[in-house]
């Protein structure tokens, strides 16, 4: 799509920022106004996100739309250009040159992978504001920081400029720190907030160094031996006319990756080239936020310590930011590195899946169960990336959305139970479905989703991931010196499927102990049903799980269209 | 060459203006009516702010001068780089004056402003000096007023001690530096910075050990001024003991002017082409500065973790910041050294405003509560939301978090390092940036999360502070968002002029 003037995505970023600044200037005693501004901004953003999602859906599926174009391209047998396919898949673009001398531009747009994420962020933003309705302590500051956090998260998903991606990524971290440290669970919040912030920052700055190195390598290539590639790309309109050889544009960096700009020898070590050296920095740097083992340690503590709204956005959206950024800047920009490293990283993701589920099973604290279940499910996303084929990666894309809505729903449920019962100790709870039927039903829906029950979105996500693993098994070999491991993905699938069984076990255990069984009417005499705002939260987060489960074409083709350029880059058909 | 006063005057107009301003302030303070005396602060602040416009209005145009950008007999280098640093230093002086107003025993004395103006004059001269003689005169014009300022609160033991310490260390460092200068002059028979390089490449002073000795001595002098390890020992004590507005001024002016001069000195006197006895001199100073940079940032950050006094914390933080900035200087070895120079200029530009913002907030806090402990900042958000917000913006900028300017500042430095093939140094620097973020975040957490005994006692912000803090905070945010391009391009222009 041609870069147009104003994009709705710009409005999506700036509405929360403006709302946040406005809220900071409001009278702190006027809580209703603070809530009103917050919920209005969040609702407006959700509405715009829906417009973006369905607008993009139309762009993908319409006659002569993206899917038909991609099919025609595949059938034509022409040589595939991942950069060109990626650029063609972008919609709602806007580009303003920011620092011209360094090739930094404010460039936003969505593709098939990011459009569902934009929708997810909108949903969780509204749910987060609604579930924070009752906060008493410094509501004004809470709401303002929450708005800044939402804006930062949006920014990462829609950035088409690698520098912008980092800018928004770092922008999201500081409000998150304050939200957890200031409003979290008193016992743990300072420790958890600092741990989480430092983990995430360490990852991102190492990735930043990798990005700077890529920027110079690509620039040197386009200014030198790749000058004709560059001028051809400018002529064909792939790159804007005002771009220079040194640029942070993801399209341009993808083009560089595709033409071998990153295949340069470094350090003089045989077999180690630029891409292979920097890929772990890039992928694992962002993988920290996606909770990839062994860097998952911040996540359960962080989620448990955070206030409900922040847990929701954190587990629901921020972990996807990590997985998304690892895909966009790791796999997409360093495909050869992905080929080399993902075959062993897949073992880490397997540990995520099984070990996370096992630990979740052992927890007594309701919120820790959900925290570790996030670690387990996010492992499936990274595992999907590691398949490096269309089926598996599409499944991972769906899993990002499905898990986002599901885990936000879980944290909402935990928050609602905890706010009324003041305990999260699973054995001492029981029979809550009698007093809060809505919450109980929502938990069961979420639980079935996380087990991968057909008819719910979890199945639509997990099944293709496993299928992709099988399919990948024959293609991928892992070379460790003289030792060669091949056809091992299929073995991993079987073990990973164990994780699903364990998931079923802990979900059923929690459901049985918290929502069914005896209700201690004496102890929980003041526990009542939930308010309207809470019901809206449950509806917003629960209904997509069912809709997507019953009607996958609402999302699957879109994500597939976003994955195809990556497959072309990875050298697959 | 014909001497054309009118063509050459703009190059020293800020210096002339500062001298005139100093005289005006002196007379207004001595002979003025009480109301004129009260207005000394505004005369100084507005005067310096207006002088900061001069380098923006008369942009240097080298084509005007036959002899390149060297004017006044080769003493003054009239290039864009000097102009950037002049603007910075003048604005720093202006903001310092505004921030000193409320400080009892400091801001109510007219001579304080006079001394600040003279020190700024020294800094401004330093940023364009290109001759050993002027370098040293400028350096001392900057330093001696700073010694006086550090001990400004004579009755206070800590202030007197800090002034004495600063003076002793400073005089020692100056003497070593001067010895280095004399060696360079002795080898080459010239005092012009670029002339020394020409003479050395022509074969004069081809004793490589002697040249390196001179170089090390000069670096010692600079290391003291920018408080790099191992010449940093004065920093925590002086920062803690000196009146806070003075600390703010010392932390920015002397550092910025010294970095301007360091860039010029290293590029002009020890350029990449200079090879003596088969030894590339640039390799030597690059390695020397890499070590100093790594040690400075690591030691500064690690020791800062243990501080409980906010001024000492900022002192160690400023040692670490000097280490980061040195990365930009070291990156001069890269193929594209304009990235390096631009990154240092931009970093100093944003650092001046950032540090003044933090110190301004701290001055106000200390004046209101009479304590410097970090734990006493607890609940500042409830006592004065604006003050907490200003300090937070400053700390975020120091930590390198967007949208504050520090993010771009650090980014440009790391970029320059990677460009110069110093990936290892860049990785060490980012690790350090994380350590630093820990203690900045702790301070922010204390202000926003902890509750203190005086939570209900609000702190009012006087008007002069509201203006100075508000403007600096705005500048810090703008430098991190929409103002990046013009300022960075300006800095890059300065780099090309070198």
Interface residues (C-beta under 8 A of the other chain):
Chain A: X98 X99 X100 X101 X102 X138 X141 X167 X170 X171 X173 X174 X177 X178 X181 X182 X190 X193 X194 X197 X198 X201 X202 X205 X206 X208 X209 X212 X213 X215 X216
Chain B: X381 X396 X400 X401 X402 X403 X407 X411 X414 X415 X418 X419 X423 X426 X427 X430 X431 X433 X434 X437 X438 X441 X442 X444 X445 X448 X449 X484 X485 X488 X489 X492
